[in-house]
Amino acid sequence: MAIAKKSVIWTLFAAGGTLTAFVFPALIALFLLIAMGNVPDGLQFEQFHTFAASWLGKVCLFGVLFLSLWHAAHRLRVVAHDFGIRKDALVANVVYTVAAIGSVLAAFYLIGIG
Amino acid sequence: MSRRPYNRPMSKTTWYMRNSRYKVYVMRELTSFLVAFYSFLTIFALAALAADSAEVWNGFLASQKSTAMVVFHGLALLYFLFYQTFPWFKLAPKAMPIYLGEKKLPDSYIIIGHYVAWVVVSAIIFWLTGVI
């Protein structure tokens, strides 16, 4: 059981790491464009709403957010240890709970777009 | 005869400052804060989109427009590229070496493959969002 649990966490972590490495530079660049006031056409309400309302859009957005959140949670747990916080059980509960809340919120909002 | 074992003095909070490899490791791991930050920023954006109103969405876009955020996103992008994306590609051949029969595929092929895939993925995202 312990091995099975670990392998699930490891798979989510590795998949999230690959996904964030590939996708996040573009995601940050999009927020940079928004901050500059140059909102691209695809992020205008009509177009982005249509994308997020489609099943493909929902699956892509949820997949990216879910895996990124679990990846970040797993690494932040280790970062806490690296910075001298030695209450691993507490830290693990906090980071995984926050990741779970984020995943549920993402699903909730995505289901609501339609 | 009693012996007192030598405990090398080591700080629990600043141990990585002793060695440049450790510093790079900590710099890299700090990108996990950026992953968490941008994930929640995107969820926040979805919350605005879920209101099903162009007004609310445009309000969100307007709220994100600021010089401070331009600087923040710019620095975050550079930091993320040099401490997450590029190191991840660099270690890919170690994490998943590919064997063709007895022969190992050269590391450089796998690394270059990742860069090519990254350019393609980014192009698809920019195409979908109408940037290009």
gemmi code that builds the backbone of each chain (N, CA, C; Angstrom):
import gemmi

chains = {
    "A": [
        ("MET", (0.843, -1.203, 0.000), (0.000, 0.000, 0.000), (0.878, 1.253, 0.000)),
        ("ALA", (1.913, 1.218, 0.848), (2.792, 2.390, 0.928), (3.434, 2.661, -0.425)),
        ("ILE", (3.854, 1.583, -1.088), (4.504, 1.747, -2.387), (3.502, 2.300, -3.403)),
        ("ALA", (2.282, 1.748, -3.383), (1.258, 2.196, -4.321), (0.976, 3.684, -4.140)),
        ("LYS", (0.823, 4.107, -2.871), (0.547, 5.516, -2.585), (1.665, 6.387, -3.114)),
        ("LYS", (2.914, 5.977, -2.817), (4.061, 6.767, -3.236), (4.117, 6.902, -4.738)),
        ("SER", (3.836, 5.789, -5.455), (3.950, 5.842, -6.898), (2.900, 6.770, -7.498)),
        ("VAL", (1.721, 6.844, -6.869), (0.689, 7.769, -7.358), (1.168, 9.210, -7.194)),
        ("ILE", (1.683, 9.518, -5.987), (2.172, 10.875, -5.728), (3.322, 11.205, -6.677)),
        ("TRP", (4.219, 10.244, -6.875), (5.369, 10.483, -7.743), (4.931, 10.728, -9.193)),
        ("THR", (3.956, 9.926, -9.670), (3.484, 10.088, -11.046), (2.856, 11.458, -11.242)),
        ("LEU", (2.015, 11.873, -10.266), (1.391, 13.198, -10.359), (2.453, 14.278, -10.353)),
        ("PHE", (3.468, 14.091, -9.502), (4.553, 15.081, -9.397), (5.310, 15.199, -10.706)),
        ("ALA", (5.688, 14.049, -11.288), (6.481, 14.058, -12.518), (5.667, 14.613, -13.684)),
        ("ALA", (4.409, 14.186, -13.782), (3.554, 14.690, -14.861), (3.366, 16.194, -14.712)),
        ("GLY", (3.159, 16.645, -13.474), (2.989, 18.076, -13.219), (4.242, 18.858, -13.559)),
        ("GLY", (5.402, 18.305, -13.240), (6.667, 18.984, -13.529), (6.866, 19.168, -15.022)),
        ("THR", (6.604, 18.111, -15.773), (6.745, 18.195, -17.230), (5.741, 19.203, -17.785)),
        ("LEU", (4.500, 19.094, -17.327), (3.449, 19.982, -17.814), (3.765, 21.447, -17.509)),
        ("THR", (4.181, 21.739, -16.256), (4.466, 23.139, -15.915), (5.659, 23.644, -16.721)),
        ("ALA", (6.679, 22.792, -16.916), (7.856, 23.213, -17.682), (7.447, 23.608, -19.101)),
        ("PHE", (6.498, 22.857, -19.688), (6.079, 23.120, -21.064), (5.077, 24.267, -21.168)),
        ("VAL", (4.140, 24.340, -20.231), (2.971, 25.219, -20.396), (3.115, 26.568, -19.676)),
        ("PHE", (3.788, 26.580, -18.517), (3.772, 27.795, -17.704), (4.463, 29.007, -18.328)),
        ("PRO", (5.573, 28.829, -19.091), (6.126, 30.031, -19.719), (5.089, 30.754, -20.587)),
        ("ALA", (4.309, 29.994, -21.367), (3.273, 30.606, -22.207), (2.177, 31.221, -21.332)),
        ("LEU", (1.809, 30.519, -20.239), (0.767, 31.030, -19.332), (1.198, 32.358, -18.710)),
        ("ILE", (2.471, 32.409, -18.239), (2.977, 33.649, -17.633), (3.018, 34.753, -18.685)),
        ("ALA", (3.423, 34.390, -19.921), (3.481, 35.381, -21.012), (2.088, 35.954, -21.282)),
        ("LEU", (1.045, 35.113, -21.180), (-0.327, 35.606, -21.402), (-0.718, 36.605, -20.313)),
        ("PHE", (-0.371, 36.296, -19.050), (-0.664, 37.244, -17.971), (0.144, 38.529, -18.143)),
        ("LEU", (1.352, 38.396, -18.713), (2.177, 39.577, -19.000), (1.472, 40.461, -20.032)),
        ("LEU", (0.934, 39.842, -21.082), (0.208, 40.597, -22.113), (-1.016, 41.297, -21.510)),
        ("ILE", (-1.734, 40.570, -20.632), (-2.921, 41.159, -19.982), (-2.499, 42.363, -19.132)),
        ("ALA", (-1.383, 42.200, -18.392), (-0.900, 43.284, -17.524), (-0.493, 44.504, -18.347)),
        ("MET", (-0.020, 44.246, -19.589), (0.381, 45.345, -20.467), (-0.827, 45.988, -21.151)),
        ("GLY", (-1.989, 45.362, -20.999), (-3.194, 45.899, -21.627), (-3.383, 45.418, -23.053)),
        ("ASN", (-2.514, 44.515, -23.521), (-2.639, 43.958, -24.875), (-3.345, 42.603, -24.798)),
        ("VAL", (-4.620, 42.610, -24.468), (-5.342, 41.353, -24.317), (-5.524, 40.711, -25.698)),
        ("PRO", (-4.972, 39.479, -25.896), (-5.115, 38.844, -27.211), (-6.571, 38.456, -27.485)),
        ("ASP", (-6.912, 38.333, -28.779), (-8.299, 38.058, -29.188), (-8.876, 36.836, -28.478)),
        ("GLY", (-8.055, 35.779, -28.359), (-8.545, 34.530, -27.773), (-8.912, 34.653, -26.303)),
        ("LEU", (-8.469, 35.722, -25.653), (-8.807, 35.916, -24.239), (-9.908, 36.962, -24.052)),
        ("GLN", (-10.458, 37.471, -25.174), (-11.637, 38.339, -25.045), (-12.806, 37.467, -24.615)),
        ("PHE", (-13.793, 38.062, -23.978), (-14.865, 37.290, -23.319), (-15.485, 36.228, -24.223)),
        ("GLU", (-15.991, 36.654, -25.402), (-16.723, 35.724, -26.274), (-15.892, 34.482, -26.582)),
        ("GLN", (-14.647, 34.715, -27.046), (-13.796, 33.602, -27.501), (-13.340, 32.709, -26.360)),
        ("PHE", (-12.898, 33.320, -25.265), (-12.376, 32.519, -24.156), (-13.518, 31.756, -23.478)),
        ("HIS", (-14.683, 32.402, -23.406), (-15.848, 31.750, -22.821), (-16.243, 30.528, -23.656)),
        ("THR", (-16.209, 30.675, -24.984), (-16.538, 29.560, -25.875), (-15.556, 28.416, -25.670)),
        ("PHE", (-14.247, 28.771, -25.540), (-13.224, 27.737, -25.323), (-13.458, 27.013, -24.002)),
        ("ALA", (-13.658, 27.775, -22.915), (-13.830, 27.173, -21.588), (-15.156, 26.425, -21.483)),
        ("ALA", (-16.119, 26.768, -22.342), (-17.419, 26.082, -22.318), (-17.352, 24.739, -23.049)),
        ("SER", (-16.347, 24.590, -23.940), (-16.225, 23.328, -24.686), (-15.604, 22.252, -23.797)),
        ("TRP", (-15.888, 20.994, -24.134), (-15.343, 19.902, -23.319), (-13.830, 19.847, -23.404)),
        ("LEU", (-13.305, 20.096, -24.616), (-11.845, 20.088, -24.785), (-11.200, 21.166, -23.911)),
        ("GLY", (-11.790, 22.353, -23.937), (-11.265, 23.458, -23.128), (-11.302, 23.137, -21.650)),
        ("LYS", (-12.430, 22.584, -21.212), (-12.570, 22.234, -19.783), (-11.510, 21.198, -19.370)),
        ("VAL", (-11.349, 20.155, -20.203), (-10.394, 19.087, -19.873), (-8.966, 19.640, -19.832)),
        ("CYS", (-8.608, 20.475, -20.833), (-7.251, 21.058, -20.865), (-7.008, 21.922, -19.629)),
        ("LEU", (-7.939, 22.831, -19.353), (-7.746, 23.754, -18.233), (-7.696, 22.996, -16.904)),
        ("PHE", (-8.623, 22.035, -16.734), (-8.619, 21.306, -15.464), (-7.363, 20.447, -15.332)),
        ("GLY", (-6.962, 19.787, -16.417), (-5.766, 18.940, -16.386), (-4.532, 19.736, -15.988)),
        ("VAL", (-4.366, 20.901, -16.604), (-3.195, 21.736, -16.300), (-3.240, 22.180, -14.842)),
        ("LEU", (-4.397, 22.664, -14.399), (-4.487, 23.193, -13.033), (-4.318, 22.089, -11.995)),
        ("PHE", (-5.001, 20.958, -12.208), (-4.922, 19.855, -11.247), (-3.476, 19.369, -11.080)),
        ("LEU", (-2.817, 19.067, -12.208), (-1.450, 18.536, -12.116), (-0.469, 19.577, -11.573)),
        ("SER", (-0.648, 20.843, -11.962), (0.249, 21.897, -11.471), (0.109, 22.068, -9.968)),
        ("LEU", (-1.133, 22.042, -9.482), (-1.362, 22.212, -8.045), (-0.722, 21.079, -7.248)),
        ("TRP", (-0.869, 19.830, -7.724), (-0.281, 18.704, -6.993), (1.242, 18.744, -7.057)),
        ("HIS", (1.752, 19.149, -8.217), (3.203, 19.280, -8.360), (3.734, 20.327, -7.377)),
        ("ALA", (3.093, 21.478, -7.348), (3.532, 22.556, -6.453), (3.426, 22.117, -4.998)),
        ("ALA", (2.321, 21.430, -4.649), (2.113, 20.999, -3.262), (3.241, 20.070, -2.823)),
        ("HIS", (3.556, 19.105, -3.685), (4.579, 18.128, -3.344), (5.941, 18.800, -3.147)),
        ("ARG", (6.243, 19.779, -4.026), (7.538, 20.450, -3.904), (7.575, 21.428, -2.734)),
        ("LEU", (6.458, 22.113, -2.487), (6.432, 23.056, -1.360), (6.618, 22.319, -0.036)),
        ("ARG", (6.120, 21.067, 0.016), (6.316, 20.241, 1.210), (7.812, 20.043, 1.470)),
        ("VAL", (8.567, 19.769, 0.395), (10.013, 19.573, 0.537), (10.705, 20.905, 0.836)),
        ("VAL", (10.220, 21.978, 0.187), (10.804, 23.304, 0.426), (10.675, 23.677, 1.899)),
        ("ALA", (9.524, 23.381, 2.500), (9.312, 23.685, 3.923), (10.373, 22.983, 4.772)),
        ("HIS", (10.640, 21.714, 4.428), (11.675, 20.968, 5.145), (13.042, 21.629, 4.949)),
        ("ASP", (13.332, 22.032, 3.708), (14.630, 22.651, 3.396), (14.853, 23.947, 4.168)),
        ("PHE", (13.744, 24.643, 4.478), (13.879, 25.899, 5.198), (13.715, 25.710, 6.716)),
        ("GLY", (13.825, 24.469, 7.153), (13.923, 24.209, 8.583), (12.622, 23.907, 9.290)),
        ("ILE", (11.522, 23.752, 8.530), (10.245, 23.397, 9.166), (10.168, 21.873, 9.224)),
        ("ARG", (10.205, 21.322, 10.423), (10.331, 19.859, 10.552), (9.025, 19.187, 10.961)),
        ("LYS", (7.901, 19.867, 10.746), (6.604, 19.240, 11.077), (5.990, 18.729, 9.777)),
        ("ASP", (6.577, 17.653, 9.243), (6.205, 17.200, 7.899), (4.738, 16.818, 7.781)),
        ("ALA", (4.200, 16.117, 8.793), (2.801, 15.663, 8.707), (1.854, 16.861, 8.589)),
        ("LEU", (2.125, 17.889, 9.382), (1.287, 19.090, 9.350), (1.423, 19.795, 8.001)),
        ("VAL", (2.684, 19.985, 7.566), (2.940, 20.660, 6.287), (2.258, 19.900, 5.147)),
        ("ALA", (2.417, 18.554, 5.151), (1.819, 17.738, 4.090), (0.309, 17.929, 4.064)),
        ("ASN", (-0.320, 17.899, 5.257), (-1.773, 18.102, 5.312), (-2.164, 19.445, 4.727)),
        ("VAL", (-1.420, 20.502, 5.102), (-1.767, 21.845, 4.635), (-1.624, 21.948, 3.119)),
        ("VAL", (-0.456, 21.564, 2.577), (-0.228, 21.777, 1.139), (-1.156, 20.903, 0.291)),
        ("TYR", (-1.372, 19.644, 0.702), (-2.253, 18.788, -0.107), (-3.715, 19.242, 0.013)),
        ("THR", (-4.088, 19.758, 1.192), (-5.461, 20.270, 1.336), (-5.675, 21.484, 0.448)),
        ("VAL", (-4.695, 22.406, 0.441), (-4.821, 23.596, -0.408), (-4.894, 23.193, -1.881)),
        ("ALA", (-4.064, 22.206, -2.275), (-4.097, 21.723, -3.664), (-5.459, 21.113, -3.978)),
        ("ALA", (-6.025, 20.361, -3.022), (-7.339, 19.741, -3.244), (-8.418, 20.809, -3.372)),
        ("ILE", (-8.346, 21.844, -2.506), (-9.335, 22.931, -2.574), (-9.239, 23.632, -3.935)),
        ("GLY", (-8.006, 23.910, -4.372), (-7.808, 24.546, -5.677), (-8.380, 23.697, -6.799)),
        ("SER", (-8.153, 22.376, -6.748), (-8.654, 21.480, -7.797), (-10.179, 21.484, -7.823)),
        ("VAL", (-10.786, 21.431, -6.617), (-12.251, 21.422, -6.538), (-12.818, 22.739, -7.061)),
        ("LEU", (-12.177, 23.866, -6.681), (-12.633, 25.179, -7.163), (-12.548, 25.248, -8.691)),
        ("ALA", (-11.407, 24.761, -9.244), (-11.230, 24.788, -10.699), (-12.349, 23.997, -11.373)),
        ("ALA", (-12.642, 22.794, -10.848), (-13.712, 21.964, -11.418), (-15.056, 22.666, -11.280)),
        ("PHE", (-15.308, 23.240, -10.107), (-16.574, 23.927, -9.837), (-16.803, 25.072, -10.822)),
        ("TYR", (-15.791, 25.919, -11.008), (-15.940, 27.060, -11.927), (-16.075, 26.587, -13.368)),
        ("LEU", (-15.278, 25.570, -13.742), (-15.325, 25.088, -15.128), (-16.691, 24.483, -15.455)),
        ("ILE", (-17.256, 23.733, -14.490), (-18.591, 23.147, -14.727), (-19.614, 24.274, -14.876)),
        ("GLY", (-19.392, 25.366, -14.150), (-20.325, 26.490, -14.204), (-20.264, 27.304, -15.490)),
        ("ILE", (-19.198, 27.105, -16.278), (-19.069, 27.861, -17.533), (-19.730, 27.052, -18.643)),
        ("GLY", (-20.820, 27.584, -19.199), (-21.413, 26.775, -20.243), (-22.558, 27.397, -20.963)),
    ],
    "B": [
        ("MET", (35.686, 4.188, 28.105), (36.064, 5.382, 27.343), (34.845, 5.932, 26.627)),
        ("SER", (34.535, 7.114, 26.931), (33.370, 7.683, 26.248), (33.831, 8.596, 25.118)),
        ("ARG", (33.095, 8.490, 24.062), (33.434, 9.352, 22.924), (32.264, 10.267, 22.638)),
        ("ARG", (32.578, 11.489, 22.400), (31.510, 12.400, 22.000), (31.565, 12.511, 20.470)),
        ("PRO", (30.520, 12.054, 19.780), (30.577, 12.149, 18.319), (30.616, 13.602, 17.873)),
        ("TYR", (31.350, 13.821, 16.798), (31.438, 15.190, 16.291), (30.194, 15.515, 15.480)),
        ("ASN", (29.477, 16.513, 15.895), (28.326, 16.982, 15.128), (28.739, 18.214, 14.357)),
        ("ARG", (28.790, 18.052, 13.050), (29.165, 19.203, 12.234), (28.093, 20.275, 12.376)),
        ("PRO", (28.499, 21.481, 12.765), (27.480, 22.517, 12.925), (26.817, 22.819, 11.569)),
        ("MET", (25.486, 22.765, 11.545), (24.794, 23.053, 10.303), (23.472, 23.737, 10.610)),
        ("SER", (23.236, 24.843, 9.951), (21.980, 25.558, 10.150), (20.851, 24.840, 9.433)),
        ("LYS", (19.692, 24.779, 10.090), (18.539, 24.146, 9.453), (17.909, 25.065, 8.411)),
        ("THR", (18.198, 26.358, 8.522), (17.500, 27.308, 7.648), (18.391, 27.910, 6.563)),
        ("THR", (19.708, 27.860, 6.751), (20.578, 28.504, 5.752), (21.674, 27.571, 5.245)),
        ("TRP", (21.474, 26.252, 5.388), (22.501, 25.271, 5.022), (22.922, 25.383, 3.558)),
        ("TYR", (22.006, 25.770, 2.681), (22.287, 25.774, 1.244), (23.220, 26.914, 0.832)),
        ("MET", (23.481, 27.863, 1.767), (24.342, 28.992, 1.409), (25.823, 28.591, 1.334)),
        ("ARG", (26.147, 27.362, 1.828), (27.552, 26.956, 1.875), (28.101, 26.567, 0.522)),
        ("ASN", (27.207, 26.203, -0.405), (27.664, 25.511, -1.606), (26.824, 25.986, -2.790)),
        ("SER", (27.469, 26.283, -3.914), (26.721, 26.868, -5.029), (25.729, 25.882, -5.628)),
        ("ARG", (26.038, 24.570, -5.570), (25.084, 23.575, -6.067), (23.807, 23.587, -5.236)),
        ("TYR", (23.978, 23.712, -3.904), (22.806, 23.754, -3.027), (21.990, 25.015, -3.294)),
        ("LYS", (22.716, 26.130, -3.569), (22.006, 27.385, -3.842), (21.141, 27.240, -5.088)),
        ("VAL", (21.711, 26.628, -6.137), (20.950, 26.428, -7.378), (19.730, 25.549, -7.106)),
        ("TYR", (19.937, 24.491, -6.286), (18.833, 23.599, -5.934), (17.693, 24.369, -5.264)),
        ("VAL", (18.048, 25.221, -4.297), (17.014, 25.977, -3.583), (16.345, 26.992, -4.511)),
        ("MET", (17.155, 27.653, -5.359), (16.587, 28.597, -6.331), (15.581, 27.880, -7.224)),
        ("ARG", (15.926, 26.651, -7.631), (15.044, 25.881, -8.513), (13.756, 25.502, -7.784)),
        ("GLU", (13.897, 25.035, -6.558), (12.707, 24.586, -5.826), (11.748, 25.733, -5.522)),
        ("LEU", (12.298, 26.961, -5.438), (11.427, 28.109, -5.163), (10.459, 28.380, -6.313)),
        ("THR", (10.719, 27.813, -7.509), (9.761, 28.002, -8.607), (8.420, 27.366, -8.270)),
        ("SER", (8.386, 26.453, -7.276), (7.098, 25.851, -6.915), (6.121, 26.908, -6.386)),
        ("PHE", (6.657, 28.016, -5.798), (5.771, 29.107, -5.387), (5.115, 29.747, -6.614)),
        ("LEU", (5.901, 29.888, -7.692), (5.341, 30.467, -8.919), (4.272, 29.556, -9.506)),
        ("VAL", (4.514, 28.233, -9.478), (3.517, 27.289, -9.995), (2.213, 27.455, -9.212)),
        ("ALA", (2.331, 27.512, -7.876), (1.140, 27.664, -7.042), (0.464, 29.011, -7.315)),
        ("PHE", (1.268, 30.082, -7.395), (0.709, 31.427, -7.608), (-0.065, 31.504, -8.922)),
        ("TYR", (0.550, 31.042, -10.017), (-0.119, 31.157, -11.319), (-1.294, 30.181, -11.446)),
        ("SER", (-1.238, 29.048, -10.753), (-2.394, 28.151, -10.745), (-3.590, 28.854, -10.116)),
        ("PHE", (-3.363, 29.482, -8.960), (-4.488, 30.142, -8.282), (-4.928, 31.407, -9.020)),
        ("LEU", (-3.984, 32.087, -9.686), (-4.370, 33.252, -10.485), (-5.286, 32.811, -11.633)),
        ("THR", (-4.966, 31.648, -12.240), (-5.802, 31.119, -13.321), (-7.174, 30.699, -12.794)),
        ("ILE", (-7.195, 30.081, -11.598), (-8.477, 29.703, -10.988), (-9.314, 30.956, -10.701)),
        ("PHE", (-8.642, 32.019, -10.262), (-9.296, 33.303, -10.011), (-9.901, 33.833, -11.319)),
        ("ALA", (-9.153, 33.688, -12.423), (-9.649, 34.109, -13.738), (-10.884, 33.290, -14.124)),
        ("LEU", (-10.840, 31.969, -13.862), (-11.984, 31.114, -14.191), (-13.214, 31.518, -13.373)),
        ("ALA", (-12.978, 31.936, -12.123), (-14.096, 32.392, -11.292), (-14.772, 33.595, -11.946)),
        ("ALA", (-13.965, 34.520, -12.504), (-14.528, 35.692, -13.182), (-15.268, 35.270, -14.442)),
        ("LEU", (-14.706, 34.288, -15.147), (-15.327, 33.816, -16.390), (-16.638, 33.100, -16.096)),
        ("ALA", (-16.693, 32.404, -14.951), (-17.880, 31.623, -14.600), (-19.074, 32.513, -14.276)),
        ("ALA", (-18.849, 33.818, -14.110), (-19.966, 34.730, -13.858), (-20.810, 34.918, -15.119)),
        ("ASP", (-20.334, 34.385, -16.261), (-21.079, 34.449, -17.528), (-21.437, 35.875, -17.932)),
        ("SER", (-20.530, 36.801, -17.628), (-20.826, 38.192, -17.965), (-19.563, 38.849, -18.507)),
        ("ALA", (-19.694, 39.473, -19.687), (-18.553, 40.145, -20.303), (-18.038, 41.261, -19.397)),
        ("GLU", (-18.973, 41.875, -18.676), (-18.595, 42.986, -17.801), (-17.652, 42.523, -16.685)),
        ("VAL", (-18.026, 41.395, -16.058), (-17.196, 40.843, -14.968), (-15.837, 40.440, -15.512)),
        ("TRP", (-15.822, 39.784, -16.678), (-14.560, 39.341, -17.290), (-13.681, 40.538, -17.623)),
        ("ASN", (-14.259, 41.565, -18.236), (-13.473, 42.755, -18.570), (-12.969, 43.459, -17.313)),
        ("GLY", (-13.766, 43.382, -16.244), (-13.338, 43.936, -14.966), (-12.115, 43.206, -14.440)),
        ("PHE", (-12.127, 41.858, -14.601), (-10.965, 41.071, -14.173), (-9.737, 41.464, -14.990)),
        ("LEU", (-9.905, 41.555, -16.330), (-8.769, 41.910, -17.191), (-8.215, 43.279, -16.796)),
        ("ALA", (-9.125, 44.234, -16.540), (-8.690, 45.588, -16.168), (-7.951, 45.565, -14.827)),
        ("SER", (-8.427, 44.700, -13.897), (-7.799, 44.639, -12.566), (-6.369, 44.100, -12.640)),
        ("GLN", (-6.070, 43.348, -13.699), (-4.738, 42.747, -13.848), (-3.749, 43.675, -14.540)),
        ("LYS", (-4.269, 44.793, -15.073), (-3.404, 45.688, -15.848), (-2.706, 46.664, -14.913)),
        ("SER", (-1.396, 46.507, -14.785), (-0.629, 47.460, -13.986), (0.849, 47.321, -14.295)),
        ("THR", (1.565, 48.418, -14.135), (3.004, 48.408, -14.421), (3.727, 47.451, -13.480)),
        ("ALA", (3.302, 47.448, -12.219), (3.943, 46.562, -11.239), (3.800, 45.108, -11.676)),
        ("MET", (2.600, 44.750, -12.195), (2.397, 43.373, -12.614), (3.171, 43.048, -13.894)),
        ("VAL", (3.384, 44.046, -14.752), (4.219, 43.830, -15.942), (5.615, 43.423, -15.497)),
        ("VAL", (6.166, 44.169, -14.527), (7.503, 43.868, -14.010), (7.515, 42.488, -13.350)),
        ("PHE", (6.499, 42.229, -12.524), (6.433, 40.946, -11.818), (6.366, 39.775, -12.792)),
        ("HIS", (5.437, 39.866, -13.772), (5.295, 38.767, -14.737), (6.569, 38.591, -15.567)),
        ("GLY", (7.193, 39.715, -15.931), (8.428, 39.647, -16.725), (9.524, 38.915, -15.974)),
        ("LEU", (9.720, 39.297, -14.696), (10.752, 38.645, -13.883), (10.384, 37.191, -13.626)),
        ("ALA", (9.087, 36.937, -13.369), (8.632, 35.572, -13.105), (8.892, 34.685, -14.318)),
        ("LEU", (8.654, 35.239, -15.508), (8.851, 34.469, -16.735), (10.322, 34.064, -16.885)),
        ("LEU", (11.223, 35.040, -16.687), (12.655, 34.740, -16.802), (13.084, 33.720, -15.747)),
        ("TYR", (12.640, 33.961, -14.500), (13.005, 33.061, -13.401), (12.518, 31.649, -13.691)),
        ("PHE", (11.272, 31.556, -14.171), (10.681, 30.248, -14.431), (11.424, 29.512, -15.543)),
        ("LEU", (11.770, 30.252, -16.614), (12.481, 29.631, -17.739), (13.826, 29.073, -17.281)),
        ("PHE", (14.577, 29.890, -16.516), (15.951, 29.494, -16.187), (16.057, 28.562, -14.984)),
        ("TYR", (15.018, 28.514, -14.146), (15.105, 27.636, -12.986), (14.105, 26.488, -12.992)),
        ("GLN", (13.151, 26.473, -13.949), (12.254, 25.322, -14.005), (12.289, 24.670, -15.391)),
        ("THR", (11.876, 25.442, -16.411), (11.737, 24.831, -17.746), (13.056, 24.267, -18.261)),
        ("PHE", (14.116, 25.087, -18.322), (15.373, 24.619, -18.914), (16.039, 23.515, -18.068)),
        ("PRO", (16.090, 23.655, -16.730), (16.652, 22.539, -15.943), (15.852, 21.245, -16.106)),
        ("TRP", (14.517, 21.367, -16.237), (13.690, 20.167, -16.395), (14.045, 19.445, -17.689)),
        ("PHE", (14.255, 20.215, -18.758), (14.639, 19.608, -20.038), (16.019, 18.969, -19.923)),
        ("LYS", (16.903, 19.650, -19.182), (18.272, 19.170, -19.043), (18.332, 17.819, -18.333)),
        ("LEU", (17.440, 17.618, -17.344), (17.507, 16.357, -16.604), (16.633, 15.276, -17.235)),
        ("ALA", (15.877, 15.619, -18.274), (14.972, 14.645, -18.910), (15.685, 13.360, -19.344)),
        ("PRO", (16.859, 13.446, -20.006), (17.507, 12.191, -20.418), (17.953, 11.329, -19.236)),
        ("LYS", (18.164, 11.953, -18.054), (18.531, 11.159, -16.869), (17.283, 10.520, -16.271)),
        ("ALA", (16.152, 11.248, -16.330), (14.911, 10.738, -15.740), (14.294, 9.653, -16.611)),
        ("MET", (14.401, 9.808, -17.927), (13.833, 8.771, -18.802), (14.739, 8.504, -19.999)),
        ("PRO", (15.841, 7.777, -19.748), (16.743, 7.428, -20.848), (16.022, 6.511, -21.836)),
        ("ILE", (16.287, 6.714, -23.117), (15.630, 5.901, -24.148), (16.669, 4.974, -24.772)),
        ("TYR", (16.352, 3.666, -24.759), (17.248, 2.677, -25.358), (16.652, 2.167, -26.659)),
        ("LEU", (17.490, 2.130, -27.705), (17.095, 1.518, -28.972), (17.866, 0.210, -29.042)),
        ("GLY", (17.234, -0.887, -28.627), (17.960, -2.141, -28.508), (19.018, -1.988, -27.426)),
        ("GLU", (20.277, -2.217, -27.788), (21.372, -2.105, -26.830), (21.864, -0.672, -26.710)),
        ("LYS", (21.576, 0.128, -27.747), (22.166, 1.469, -27.797), (21.298, 2.505, -27.106)),
        ("LYS", (21.963, 3.377, -26.363), (21.254, 4.442, -25.674), (21.178, 5.645, -26.609)),
        ("LEU", (19.990, 6.209, -26.693), (19.824, 7.410, -27.512), (20.627, 8.547, -26.871)),
        ("PRO", (21.443, 9.277, -27.664), (22.257, 10.339, -27.065), (21.394, 11.353, -26.300)),
        ("ASP", (21.937, 11.815, -25.134), (21.204, 12.773, -24.301), (20.762, 13.998, -25.086)),
        ("SER", (21.653, 14.465, -25.983), (21.357, 15.709, -26.692), (20.088, 15.577, -27.537)),
        ("TYR", (19.829, 14.368, -28.097), (18.615, 14.166, -28.893), (17.370, 14.394, -28.043)),
        ("ILE", (17.403, 13.827, -26.820), (16.239, 13.933, -25.934), (16.035, 15.393, -25.512)),
        ("ILE", (17.166, 16.079, -25.197), (17.055, 17.475, -24.762), (16.537, 18.342, -25.900)),
        ("ILE", (17.092, 18.168, -27.096), (16.647, 18.970, -28.249), (15.178, 18.661, -28.551)),
        ("GLY", (14.816, 17.382, -28.428), (13.414, 16.994, -28.631), (12.482, 17.749, -27.701)),
        ("HIS", (12.912, 17.919, -26.433), (12.091, 18.655, -25.472), (11.942, 20.119, -25.880)),
        ("TYR", (13.047, 20.730, -26.332), (12.967, 22.136, -26.749), (12.027, 22.298, -27.942)),
        ("VAL", (12.124, 21.349, -28.895), (11.255, 21.414, -30.075), (9.788, 21.287, -29.627)),
        ("ALA", (9.526, 20.290, -28.756), (8.156, 20.077, -28.270), (7.654, 21.309, -27.522)),
        ("TRP", (8.555, 21.953, -26.761), (8.181, 23.148, -25.998), (7.755, 24.283, -26.937)),
        ("VAL", (8.540, 24.472, -28.016), (8.203, 25.521, -28.994), (6.841, 25.209, -29.621)),
        ("VAL", (6.593, 23.936, -29.954), (5.321, 23.539, -30.571), (4.160, 23.784, -29.598)),
        ("VAL", (4.325, 23.333, -28.338), (3.262, 23.511, -27.338), (2.970, 24.995, -27.130)),
        ("SER", (4.036, 25.805, -26.995), (3.841, 27.244, -26.789), (3.130, 27.854, -27.993)),
        ("ALA", (3.535, 27.429, -29.214), (2.909, 27.965, -30.430), (1.422, 27.620, -30.457)),
        ("ILE", (1.074, 26.393, -30.041), (-0.345, 25.995, -30.026), (-1.128, 26.873, -29.046)),
        ("ILE", (-0.534, 27.111, -27.842), (-1.219, 27.943, -26.847), (-1.394, 29.363, -27.379)),
        ("PHE", (-0.338, 29.924, -27.991), (-0.422, 31.294, -28.509), (-1.375, 31.369, -29.696)),
        ("TRP", (-1.463, 30.264, -30.466), (-2.391, 30.234, -31.599), (-3.832, 30.172, -31.092)),
        ("LEU", (-4.080, 29.307, -30.086), (-5.424, 29.178, -29.514), (-5.901, 30.495, -28.907)),
        ("THR", (-4.969, 31.230, -28.280), (-5.362, 32.473, -27.613), (-5.273, 33.673, -28.546)),
        ("GLY", (-4.910, 33.424, -29.809), (-4.934, 34.497, -30.794), (-3.757, 35.461, -30.705)),
        ("VAL", (-2.683, 35.046, -30.007), (-1.502, 35.923, -29.938), (-0.779, 35.915, -31.288)),
        ("ILE", (-0.727, 34.714, -31.920), (-0.077, 34.618, -33.234), (-1.081, 34.125, -34.281)),
    ],
}
model = gemmi.Model(1)
for chain_id, residues in chains.items():
    chain = gemmi.Chain(chain_id)
    for i, (resn, *xyz) in enumerate(residues, 1):
        res = gemmi.Residue()
        res.name, res.seqid = resn, gemmi.SeqId(i, " ")
        for name, pos in zip(("N", "CA", "C"), xyz):
            atom = gemmi.Atom()
            atom.name, atom.element = name, gemmi.Element(name[0])
            atom.pos, atom.b_iso = gemmi.Position(*pos), 0.0
            res.add_atom(atom)
        chain.add_residue(res)
    model.add_chain(chain)
structure = gemmi.Structure()
structure.add_model(model)
structure.setup_entities()
